[in-house]
Amino acid sequence: MERIIGKYGPPQSDTLIICIGGMHGNEPAGVKALEKVFEFLYKHRPPAQGRFIGVRGNISAIQQGKRMIHEDLNRIWSEANIKLARESPTLHSPEITELNQIFKVLDEIPFAAYKQKIFIDLHTTSGDNGTFVVANEYDNAKHLFESFKVPIILGLDQQLESLAIHYFIRHGFISFAFEGGLHQAAQSVDNLVWGIWTTLAQSGLISPVFFPDLSQTSQHLHQKFSRLPSILHLEHLHKIHENDQFKMKLGFKNFDKVHYGQLLAEDKNGPIYAQSNSYLLMPLYQTQGSDGFFLVK
Ligand SMILES: [Zn+2]
C-alpha cells in the first residue's frame, strides 16, 4: 500500500490542499473517496490552479481493518511526538512509525510557498447518520463550510488532544475533519467525495464545470440535514476510562434529539444520563475508542 494516494496540479502555485484518508484503519471510506477523485482527475485531466495531495493514514491498521494498532494516530500530532517520529521512528509504537512515513511526505512540501492552504481529514463513524464537519473556527472558511450542506461542529476539537487538524492549524492551514457517515456504507464514500470536490471548487483549485455529476449526493445531504442548525457547539463529551465497561444504549443515531435526564449509556458506575436538551453526536458502537458520545447545541 502506497503512502501517497495521488498528487495533482502544479507544485508552483498559490493553493495547496492536503487530504488524509484512513487515519483510522477501520474507516476505509476516506481512502476510497480519495482514490475515486484522483482516478477521475487522472482520466479527465482538468486544468488545476493549485496543488492537491492525497495521503493514506494508518496503513498497518488499514491492512488489519482496525482503528489503530497501538495508539490512536489522530491523537499524537504534538510537536514532541512529531520530533520523536522524525528522529527515532521505530523505537516507540507502530503509529509513531506511521507518523514518520507521513512526515516523509509532508516535509517535502514547502508550506510557506502557498498563500491558501487547506487540510481535510476524512473520517466515518460507528453510529448512523453521522455526516458533519469538525472545525475550530467558522468565519475563516465561511463560504466553504456553507457549501458543504452538512452541520459544522465547533468546540469539539478543543476537547481532543493532538489531532492532525491541530498540526495543520499551527502551520496556517484552514483545517477540518469531514465525517462521511457510517463506516461501511457506500453513501459515506459519496459524501466524502462530495466534501473533497466541494473543497476543490471553493478554493478555486479546479472549476466545477469539469466535475462529475454530484447532484445525487447534494440532494441527499440537503434532504438529510437542511432541518438541522448549520452550526453546532459542543456541550459535553463523555470520556471513557480504561475498564469503565461503557455501553451505549442501542438505537441512537447521530443528531438524535435528547432531553435532560434521558438514559444514554451505562458503565460499571451505573446509568449515564443526558446533561442537557441537545443533539447526540458520535454514540460509540465499537470496542475501540475513548469517547463515548458528544452532546452538541
Ligand atoms: Zn476516525
Residues whose N, C-alpha, C, O or C-beta is under 5 A from the ligand:
A	BS01	ZN	H24 E27 H123 T124
